[in-house]
Amino acid sequence: MQAQLAVWFAWVIMNPGLVALWGLGTVAFIVLGAWAAKVAVVRMPSNYFLPESRMPRRLETPGHYALHLLKNLLGLAILAAGVIMLFTPGPGILAMLAGLSLLDFPGKRQSELWLVSRPQVIKQIQRMRRRAGRPPLELP
């Protein structure tokens, strides 16, 4: 264990530029993830979690497929930022919720409802929406 730690410290000492770049990238990732989470939560329709708000979507043209792919890639990036923010400063659970809302996968609705039904999560979401002048989220 000590030998591995010594190797790690030697690498850090030999690569200060990469370490600084890694640090800056981490800070940028956290800031952008927190911003994206707030935007997604505030712009979410208040009836997003109600069953009657779900409408089936059709992918008809290559443009629709490209937008669908971009939306899912953005969702993955925000979800990853949320996971990182669980261990670093930032609204990790809110970012994860924002990322999940952009992704399309089986069981998505149940995952979102489970996450948003946590008392601390819904409290933070409602506070963010109130500050932005948006109506509170309606839950089933």
N, C-alpha and C positions, 0 to 999 in steps of 0.2 A: 504494500500500500504506500509506504514512504517513497519507494523508488518511482512509482507512478506519479505521485505528487511532485517529486523533484523534476521529473520529465516535463510535467505540465507547467511548472513554474519556469523552467528553462525555456520552454517554447514561448511563454508569455513575455519573458524578458527579451528574447530574440526577435519578437514580432510586435513591437508596440503599435505600429501603424494599423495592423490587422485588428488588434485588440480594441483600439480606439474606434475604428470603423464598425466593428461588431457592436460596441457600446452605443454609438450614434444610431446605428440601424435599429437596435433594440428600443431606444427611446422614441425614434420616429414611428416604429411599429406600434408601440403602446399609445402614443398620442393619436395617431390616425385611427387605430382601433377604437379608442374611447370616443373620438369624434363620430366615427361611422355608427357606433352603437347608439349614441344619442340621436343622431339624425334618423336612423331606422325606427327607433322606439317612438320618437315624436311624430314621425310621418305615418306611422301605422294607423289604419282606420280604427276608430273606437270599437267597431263591431267585428274586428278581425278574428276573434276567437269564437264567435257565435256560429252555429251550424248553418244558418241561412245566408251567411256572408260568403260561403264557398261557391264559386262558379267554376265549372270545368273549362279548361283552356285547351285550345287546339293549336298545334304547331303545323302551319301550312306551307310556309315558304322557307327557303334557305336562310333568309334574314331572321325569321322567327327562331330557327334552330341556333343561329349564331348568338342572338340575344339571350336565349335560354342558357347556352353554354357560358357566356360571360357572367350572367347572373349567378350561376352555380359556382363559378370560379371565385367571384367576389364573396359569395357566402362562405366558401371554404377558407378564404383569407381572413375574414372577420371572425369566423369560428376559431381558427388557429390563434388569432390575437387574443380572443377571449380565454382560451386555455392558458396561454402565456400569462395573461393578467391574473389568473387565479394564484400565481406564485410571485407576481410582481405587482407594483401599484397600478391600479386601474379598475374599471368596472367590468371585471371578468365575466360574471354571469350575464350582465346585460349585453355584453358583446357576443357571448355565445347565443343568446336569444336572437339577437339581430342576425347573426350568421345562419342560424337554423331557419329563420323565417325566409331567407333567400334561397336556401337549398331545397331541392326536390328529392325526396327519398321515401320509401315505405315506412310508415309509423311516424312521420313528421308531426302530424297533428297531436298525437298522444305525447310526444316528446316536448313539444312547445307547451301544451297544457300543463304537463307535470312541472316544467321549469317555472312557468309564470304563476303557478298556484302556490309557490313558496311565499310565505308572508313577507319576508324581507325583500324579495324580488319585486313583487307587485307594489309594495310600498314605494320603492325607488322609482319604478316605472310611472306610477301615478304622480309622484312629486315632479319628475321631469316633464311630464305632459302638462301638469298644472302651470309650471313656470313658463312653458312655451305657449300657454293660452289654448291648449288643446283639451277636448273633453276626455274624461277618464276612460280607460279600457273597460269594456263590458265582458265579464266572464260568464260562462254557462253555469 
